[in-house]
Amino acid sequence: MMKNMESIKEAKAWVKRKSGPDEIVRVVRDMENNGAVRSYQLYTAFDENPDYLSRILFDAEGYWIYDGELLTVNEQEQLAKFIINYVEFI
């Protein structure tokens, strides 16, 4: 179950990759989507023009789905766990 606390707007998560260099991903809460589904936009963290890596959506019960094609299943799971454990929900 998700935490019920004040929401933060942005966080950075370390993603460990099996192939290629590890990466820090910027996780940004989609403030326009305030319904039953919470959405988090994913970007490269330190680029001047960050690459968009898609988004992760969570329902009210904490189930999530990645809406993109760039991240592996393992990378998606790492980011979902980060959001569940470290990004606080309203």
Secondary structure as GFF3:
##gff-version 3
##sequence-region A 1 90
A	DSSP	beta_strand	10	15	.	.	.	ID=ss1
A	DSSP	beta_strand	23	29	.	.	.	ID=ss2
A	DSSP	beta_strand	38	44	.	.	.	ID=ss3
A	DSSP	beta_strand	52	58	.	.	.	ID=ss4
A	DSSP	beta_strand	64	66	.	.	.	ID=ss5
A	DSSP	alpha_helix	73	86	.	.	.	ID=ss6
###
